[in-house]
């Protein structure tokens, strides 16, 4: 009885067949979002001596290039840096996608008052090269290593009212493109810090 109790307390060792296997070198890596703005014709904008009725004769443009490894969505904003907000409010802008060969003949993005533009508006959905993703069926992604050409015309429309208060005024503003990863729903860019 004492021997049996000791064997139970200590445990009995038995021999069983066993084997094991492993899956080695598992790796997880993240993609990248990199945006490069290549300035083109007429960028930065530098206008002087304009008057009511002025309209750009040709498009000014820049290329927003997705240098990352992930598809990206592009959002555009405008910010007044300094000068006359009254003049800024009087200016119009026409925005158009560059089209298939960059000739500024793509879809119209916006045509109206510069100050009425809604910041963080997604523009990549207007690009003729935009692609769909596994996340949604909307063609609004700029694939890696693709460019979106953003074409612009600035105008200072004649309003039929006294615009004398705008004489001798100037304004400096920034155009900003934010890139976010493809997501459903869209990831709206954070405010600049």
N, C-alpha and C positions, 0 to 999 in steps of 0.2 A: 504494500500500500504506500509506503514511504517512497519507494522507487518510482511508482507510477505518478505520484503527486509531484515529485521533483521533475520528472520528464515533462509534465504539462506546464509547470511553472517556468521552466527554462525554454520550452519550445522545442519542437521536433524539426530537425533539418532534413529536407528531402531534396532530391535532385530532380529538376524538371528541365526539359529542353526549352531553350529560348533563342530568340534572334532579334535584331533591331536593324533599322535602316534610318537614313536621314536625308533631308533635302537641304543642301548647303548653298551658301552664297546667295541667299535671298537679298535683293536690292530694291529699294524704293527711292525714286528721285523725282523732284518737282520740276515742272516746266518754268519758263520765264516769260515775263511780259516786258518788252523793251520797245520804246517808241522813239523814233528819230524823225525830227521835222527837217526836211530839206527845203530850203527857201528857193523859190523859183522867180519867175517874171514879176517884177514890181513889188517884191517883198523885201524888207519891210515897206509899208506904205509911207510915202513922203510926198504930200501934196502941199502946194502953196498957191496963193492968189486965186483960189477958187471962189466962185460966186453962185448965188442961187441959179439953178438950171444946169449946173455942172453934172456930167455923167462920164465915167471912165469909158474910153473908146474900146479898150481891149481888156481881157480878163487878166487879173493878177492871180497867181496861184502859189501854193506850197504843196508838198507831198508829205503825208503822214505815213511813215514806213513802219510796219510791224516787224521789228528785228528780233522778236522773241521766238519761242518755240510753240506757243499756244495761240489759238485763235483769239482775237480781241475784238471788242466793241469800242467804237470811238464816240466820245461826247465832246461837244464844243461849247465854249463860254467866251464872253467878252467882258473886260473889266476896264473902267476908266482909271488911268494912272494919275493924270494931272490935267489941268486946264479947264476949259469951258464945258460943263455938262449940258448947257443950252445948245451948243454947237453939236455935241455928240447926239443929243436928242433930235436934232434936225437932219442928221445924215441917214441915208438908206444904204442897205447892202443887199446885193444879190449873191446868193451862194448856190453853186452848181457842182455836181460831181464831174470829174475830168472825163468820164466816158471810157470807151474801150481802149482808145489809144492816147488818152491824155489831152485831147483837143478841146476840152471844156464844153463838150456837147452832150454830157450825161444828164441824168435827171436833175430837175430843179429841187434844191433843198429848201430855200427860203428866198423871198423877195419882199422886203419891207423895211420898216424903221429899225435901225441898229439897236436903239434902246428897247424895242419891243421883243427882241430876241430873248427866248427863255434859256437861261444858262443851264448847262448840263443836258442839252438836247442831243439825243443820239443821232449822229449823222451817218454812221457806217451802214445803216439800212438803205441808204440811197446809192451806195457804191455798186456799180455794175458787176464788179467781181466778187461781191459779198456772197458768203456761203451759209448753208444751214449747218446745224450741228446735231449731235445725238441728244442734246438737251431740249431743243425746240425746233419747230419747222420753219422758223422765220429766217430768211436770208439776210442776216445782219452782222455777220462775223467777217472780219478781215483775216484771212488765213496767214499763218507765219510766212514771212518773206514776201508779202504782198504790200502794195502801196495804195493809198487812197489819195487822189489828187483833189484838192479843194480849190475851186476857182471862184473868184470874187470880182464884183464891180461895185465901186463906191459911187454914190451920187448925193448931190445936195439939191433936193427938189425945190422948185419954185412953188410956194404955197399960196400965192395970190394975196398974202398979207404983208405987212411991214416987217421985213427981216433985217432992218438996219442995226438992230441991237447986236447982231452976230458979226458985224464988221470988225476986222482986226482980232478976232478970236482964234484960238487954237486949242486942240485937244490931243492928248496922247492916250492910246488905249492898247490893251493887250488882247490877243486872240490866244486862247488856250485849248489844247486838245488833251483830254484825259482818256487813257486806255484802261479798260477793265477786262478781266477774264470773262469768257462766255459763261453765262449762268441763266437759269430760268427760275424765278423772274430775274430781269436784268439787275446787275449790281451798279447802282448809280454811284458815280465817283464821290468821294468825300470832299468837303470843302478844303481849299488850300490852306496850309498853315503858314 
